[in-house]
Amino acid sequence: MKIFKFHNLNFKFKFDFSKILDFFKKIFSGIFKFIHKPIMAIILISLIFGFIGGFIGRNLDSKLVSDDIEQENLVKSIKTIPEVVKQVSPAVVSVIVSKYVPILEQEYYNPFGENSPFNIRIPRIVEKGKELKEIGGGSGFIVSSDGLIVTNKHVVSDQEAQYTVLTNDGNKYSAKVLFRDPAQDVAVLKIDAVDLPTVKLGNSDDLEIGQTVIAIGNALGEFRNTVSAGIVSGLMRSVTAGGGGFSEQLEQLIQTDAAINPGNSGGPLLNLYGQVIGINTAVANNAENIGFTIPINKVKQDIVNVKNQNN
């Protein structure tokens, strides 16, 4: 017995041809015995087959129409780059890194002592207290309306630093580091705020080489919400990334030619549905537009864990 399945239909027909043939022989024989005029029997048989064909045809047509509508809705949900930027930018933030650093001044002194007959003055640098100073910056994006923010671990790696989040509307918030992933370059911050705009997370497993992507971030730590666009240049890349005393082996990265500048670290990489599909994290030195992004699917569990602990 063979089993035939209509593609993408929700029902199956099982055919045992010998039994079906016997079944139709009995039906046709019965019809001819019941109806003595052959022409009436033929008409009745035609009606039966017409009904069966119409039933299958309606189901096939319905499925085809459903597929067409689904495809049309999918196309309509694709946005232009300006539409994506307008949708997502309110949820992209700048992360400012500040730290108390020594105030250094130059002074002159006499190496033989101030009462020495030798009037010699030699310069030296001395510390005159400390001041809170901005020493770095990065990007991030809001994943919950009560203030959870995803960024790179290397952006917030300094345990002694203070972190400030600057939102797209110009507000400043003191930020606390809730989580630093021990296995990958991911961290989660928390600010005290409510009703914040959030991003939508996509599915990085569905990415294809060549598809359009958009990066948003605090370029050079100075130009907030800078936008660049490009394509997915490669998948499943492995690199060793480092800087500022931080080095890490990163696996299964997305490669993109969308410009990833210093300060973009921790910002989102987006698809044309306006969904975050990765966290921008590194660039290749001595290269033209070779950037690397952590797939968002590798980060989702971290986000869930922090949300559960924060509730």
Steps between C-alpha positions, in 0.01 A plus 500: 500500500641841400432822687466821295498838666382824345777752562423743787146371543360400836356168388633171357358243262607136530454299183476120473436478126359145496243581769411832338451331163268239657313780676433694181402181312235432761376861484481507121341155488243608755426819312445316172276244672303770677468724198399306189585781262876516436488874426356572847770285660772689315352833612488385861861375489607834349332687784680284758841564341416869461422525869826326598704718263329816621569414863871444437519804273344730762749381762792551262376846397447595864854394587649688205309816593615462861862467388467807278358706787775383735769592246335838437489577873866403531597738220294780654677457835840572340597862566726752337821595679360838615191323636715253696716782639195701605350195672810380685702816576298597812611171662872540415710661773851631558698355789743748656792366706635731771765452764682695769844571362792692654530872436861535388687826501854598416710679761866592541714410797859526617654151525746629760226645720337836518773639730778388265738768371451350155206662324398202292146421392404162350147425373297214639139375480303486824148387581264771625190302591263306271216586265220301337576489131346336196743233382301307242164417354295252306145420396212285617132432444200481733340155529242573773290806570622508862859566399693184410768577241721262303854602405847347462691374802813683389308831511432455874798284598654747751374404846602839645340717233163670509253457216246746365237429236397779267166428331394623160279771654799651680434366850787373713477207741748343735542136399582190699663193346277202584673234294822432313494179293807290584498325161433779251525877461156583640384703800166622633450839669209640701378857526218627721234595248159386378305497174815499291491411129636152429640308206358184346727197490521304176624154409869498408477136391305611192771734368622463144821626347426808293194625687483865600585598858516830690727605787417779746736623769697773675774534238839609641327546835386839374244471220191343654270275294723495196353274232688281254369230268639205310451130458572177681845418363550167675375271775655281770820705522754453781728785615714604793391849600668722752594849610560692820628192680198293395538203265258221415448224247162551333322228305215473249500870417319681222731684262366823349628783284276753676744748653570415866695792651655539847208577729262280300588207728188370670263654248245300301528347154154502343315329217245670275216391729643732766614209717832467681692207357835568664722709732781688326823409675823515295670607179796363308809722503665592169182414311216673321159456665547163665298503820377225728176461690384258770181321380203602711390138548814443707398787728129433553550260791718756681222756462237258631716405799564861597132590460400212728756600763396863480129432554 
